[in-house]
Amino acid sequence: MRPTGSVQFDNSGRVVLVTGGAGGIGLAICQAFAASGATVYAVDVAEPEGELPAKLISGDVSKREECRRVIAQVVEEAGAIDVLVNNAAIQPPASYKAIDELSTETWDKMVAINLSGYAYMAMETAAVMRKQQSGVIVNMASAQAHRTAREVPAYGPIKAANVMQAKQWGVELAREGVRVVSVSPGAVGTPLLRASLAQQGGEESLANRHPLGRIGEPPEIAAAVLWLASEGASFITATDIEVDGGLGAFAAFADPFSVATLPGKNDC
Ligand SMILES: NC(=O)c1ccc[n+]([C@@H]2O[C@H](COP(=O)([O-])OP(=O)(O)OC[C@H]3O[C@@H](n4cnc5c(N)ncnc54)[C@H](O)[C@@H]3O)[C@@H](O)[C@H]2O)c1
């Protein structure tokens, strides 16, 4: 077995805020930042799944006043915000519908958390980072931001907006010492994914859609976030990085249509 190389990060003295940090990818990001010496805050509506190496602030990112309260608390306690990871998002099983079957309630909730939540947190944090003349914002997007999938009429388009948010904000803040990037994971083994495995054709089929032949693990996404938030990525802003086991090299995040649906196939 040849050596595969490794990276070690030093985030001593940095203040990091992760939305949705109590579980899944957010928890792995909290763990990685904490292990590298950062002071970590997690904002979440839920209690942590396991041990959380971060201070949990209970808060709902879909509410602007709660975002304001969270940022004020972090600045008051820690004196700065060096990294914001916009990660809290939902993809409920009820969202796997054709567009004409999607409920208004599901659409509104996804927009409120997955889109407005990222914007509210950035609005509050960018003001702090502009004063500091330093900082990094990472938007957790998705492979589904870049390609179609079956029955994701809300999630995919909103994730595409998260990519564009990072590009737009990255340019706006580029001369203020602030970098903004997005990360687009393929399928990653988290509660969000497990809740919709049936809708996505089961674990094996989902793994097979990735050239590396498996679903990703949360620490593999956290590793990309830590690098993007580090000085090693100092020339990277206003762009997206796909961490997807090669999935993006396929044309679509979906199996081909069944031949039974070909035009003329079912004509008598
Ligand atoms: N798991 C995947 O396969 C996958 C793939 C691509 C992108 N993503 C993205 O990665 C991010 C994390 O996904 P995950 O799989 O870890 O999800 P998850 O459901 O496992 O964890 C999300 C966390 O966000 C919290 N949260 C939900 N609503 C919130 C709110 N209004 N305010 C604050 N916190 C809230 C939840 O309580 C939970 O702790 C999301 O942006 C998701 O879209 C996930």
The ligand as an ORCA input file, in Angstrom:
! r2SCAN-3c Opt
* xyz 0 1
  N     -26.482     14.350      2.650
  C     -26.319     14.540      1.359
  O     -26.312     13.596      0.560
  C     -26.126     15.922      0.830
  C     -25.721     16.045     -0.514
  C     -25.533     17.311     -1.049
  C     -25.733     18.420     -0.246
  N     -26.125     18.279      1.049
  C     -26.305     19.508      1.825
  O     -25.483     19.448      2.970
  C     -26.091     20.194      4.035
  C     -26.223     19.313      5.256
  O     -27.026     18.200      4.904
  P     -27.113     16.906      5.831
  O     -27.258     15.762      4.919
  O     -26.037     16.926      6.855
  O     -28.537     17.191      6.511
  P     -29.099     16.713      7.918
  O     -30.576     16.772      7.817
  O     -28.472     15.434      8.302
  O     -28.589     17.867      8.888
  C     -29.066     19.189      8.737
  C     -29.007     19.917     10.052
  O     -29.631     21.206      9.850
  C     -30.521     21.446     10.940
  N     -31.571     22.377     10.538
  C     -32.660     22.100      9.759
  N     -33.445     23.204      9.666
  C     -32.814     24.186     10.353
  C     -33.132     25.539     10.608
  N     -34.256     26.104     10.124
  N     -32.272     26.283     11.349
  C     -31.141     25.705     11.868
  N     -30.808     24.424     11.675
  C     -31.632     23.662     10.922
  C     -31.040     20.058     11.296
  O     -31.626     20.031     12.597
  C     -29.801     19.205     11.164
  O     -29.045     19.176     12.354
  C     -27.425     20.702      3.474
  O     -27.219     21.999      2.967
  C     -27.702     19.728      2.347
  O     -28.552     20.299      1.385
  C     -26.325     17.061      1.607
*
